[in-house]
Amino acid sequence: MLSLELKTELFMEMEDYESKKMKKLDNGLDITALHNESKDKILLRVITKPKAKSGYVGGDVVDEMVATIKNGDYDKGILISEKFTKAAEKKLAKEGIKIITEHLILDFPSKRLFFIARELVDVLCKTKCGKAPQKETDCNGHSNNQYSCKIRVISDNLSYHFQKDWSFLLKKDIVRLLSMNHSASD
């Protein structure tokens, strides 16, 4: 199953946010990001383990986030978790902090998913081979009907999944690429 952190990374790719700093919290993760176009400084707070036994994010988490936004000179805040109390949702709306639940993160059109995946393939190819192939014959990851590169396998699958409009498989492809990107950067 895909972690909330990886889903957040996918969300950031889709929204064109660049991660600048990550900080582990007892109950999740804070990500400081910049929007590539507007240059807004954004706090993305991912709550993976809500303090409440019910599993809901409550008003105390919102209060902590509001303080962090003000003290950290952020332009915007986004709170990501699975479930929120009604009181927390009201406070977040009042403070102008966007709520993202886990299922909303992956709700993107196939065309956008495909182009994000292609960008990730190029990044991974550059990391692995020093350059992104411009045409199919530039890639050494496939020869004699055999694959020697996982990136190439995913890349070839992307086009087919996009043609069939199988967004659920495109999402899985992106998740695999993000996981490979994580492994490459560790």
C-alpha positions in Angstrom: 0.0 0.0 0.0 1.2 3.5 -0.8 2.3 5.6 2.1 0.8 8.9 2.7 4.3 10.5 2.3 4.6 9.1 -1.2 1.0 10.3 -2.0 2.0 13.7 -0.8 5.1 13.6 -3.0 2.9 12.8 -6.0 0.5 15.7 -5.0 3.5 18.0 -4.9 4.6 16.9 -8.4 1.1 17.5 -9.7 0.8 20.9 -8.1 4.4 21.9 -9.2 5.7 22.3 -5.7 9.4 21.9 -5.0 10.4 20.5 -1.7 13.0 22.5 0.2 13.0 21.0 3.6 11.5 18.1 5.5 11.1 17.6 9.2 9.9 14.5 10.9 7.2 15.0 13.6 6.0 12.6 16.2 2.7 12.3 14.3 3.9 12.9 10.7 6.0 15.1 8.6 6.3 18.8 7.8 7.4 19.7 4.3 8.5 23.2 3.4 7.9 23.7 -0.4 8.0 26.5 -2.9 5.5 26.7 -5.8 7.7 26.8 -8.9 5.6 29.5 -10.6 4.4 31.8 -7.8 7.3 31.2 -5.5 4.9 31.0 -2.5 6.4 29.4 0.5 4.1 26.5 1.6 3.9 24.4 4.6 2.5 20.9 3.9 1.8 19.1 7.1 1.2 15.3 6.7 -0.4 13.7 9.7 0.1 9.9 9.6 -0.6 9.1 13.2 -3.3 11.4 14.7 -3.0 11.9 18.5 -6.7 11.1 19.0 -7.6 7.5 19.5 -10.4 8.0 17.0 -7.9 8.5 14.2 -9.2 12.0 13.4 -7.1 15.1 13.2 -8.5 17.6 15.7 -8.4 21.3 16.5 -5.2 21.0 18.5 -3.3 20.0 15.4 -4.8 22.9 13.5 -3.7 25.4 16.3 -0.2 24.0 16.1 -0.1 24.4 12.4 -1.5 27.9 12.5 1.4 28.9 14.9 4.0 27.2 12.7 2.7 29.1 9.6 2.8 32.4 11.4 6.2 31.8 13.0 7.7 30.3 9.8 6.6 33.1 7.5 4.7 30.8 5.2 2.3 32.1 2.5 0.0 29.1 2.6 -0.7 25.9 4.5 -1.9 22.5 3.4 -2.9 19.8 5.9 -2.9 16.3 4.7 -4.4 13.3 6.6 -7.1 10.6 6.3 -9.8 12.1 8.6 -10.6 15.4 10.2 -13.1 16.4 12.9 -15.8 18.9 11.9 -14.3 21.4 14.4 -10.9 21.0 12.7 -12.4 21.4 9.3 -14.1 24.7 10.4 -10.9 26.0 11.9 -8.9 25.2 8.8 -11.4 26.9 6.6 -11.4 30.0 8.8 -7.6 30.1 8.7 -7.4 29.5 4.9 -5.5 26.2 5.3 -6.4 23.8 2.5 -7.4 20.2 3.6 -6.3 17.3 1.5 -7.5 13.8 2.3 -5.7 10.8 1.1 -8.1 9.9 -1.6 -8.1 13.4 -3.1 -4.4 13.3 -3.7 -4.7 10.7 -6.4 -7.7 12.3 -8.2 -5.9 13.7 -11.3 -6.7 13.4 -15.0 -4.8 10.8 -17.0 -3.2 13.3 -19.3 -1.6 15.1 -16.3 -0.5 11.8 -14.7 1.1 10.8 -18.0 3.2 14.0 -18.4 4.3 13.9 -14.7 5.4 10.2 -15.2 7.3 11.2 -18.4 9.2 13.9 -16.4 10.0 11.4 -13.7 11.3 8.9 -16.3 13.6 11.6 -17.7 14.9 12.4 -14.2 15.6 8.8 -13.4 17.2 8.2 -16.8 19.5 11.2 -16.2 20.4 9.9 -12.8 21.1 6.3 -14.0 22.6 6.8 -17.4 23.6 10.5 -17.5 21.0 11.6 -20.0 17.4 11.1 -21.0 17.0 9.3 -24.4 15.6 11.5 -27.1 14.4 8.5 -29.1 13.8 4.8 -28.5 17.1 3.6 -30.0 19.0 5.9 -27.6 18.1 3.7 -24.7 20.1 0.6 -23.9 17.5 -0.7 -21.4 15.8 -2.9 -24.1 17.4 -5.1 -26.7 16.6 -8.4 -28.3 13.1 -8.3 -26.8 14.7 -8.3 -23.3 14.5 -5.6 -20.7 17.6 -4.8 -18.6 16.2 -1.6 -17.0 13.1 -1.2 -14.7 12.8 2.4 -15.8 12.5 1.4 -19.4 9.8 -1.2 -18.5 7.7 1.4 -16.7 8.3 3.9 -19.5 7.0 1.5 -22.2 4.0 0.6 -20.0 3.1 4.3 -19.5 2.2 4.9 -23.2 0.0 1.8 -23.3 -1.7 2.7 -20.0 -2.3 6.2 -21.2 -3.7 5.1 -24.6 -6.2 2.8 -22.7 -7.0 5.6 -20.3 -6.1 3.4 -17.3 -5.5 6.1 -14.8 -5.3 3.6 -11.9 -2.3 1.9 -13.6 -0.7 5.3 -14.4 -0.9 6.1 -10.7 0.8 2.8 -9.9 3.5 3.6 -12.5 4.1 7.0 -11.0 4.3 5.4 -7.5 6.9 3.0 -8.7 8.9 5.9 -10.3 8.6 7.9 -7.1 9.8 5.0 -5.1 12.8 4.5 -7.5 13.5 8.2 -7.2 13.5 7.9 -3.4 15.9 5.0 -3.6 18.2 6.9 -6.0 18.3 10.0 -3.6 19.0 8.0 -0.4 
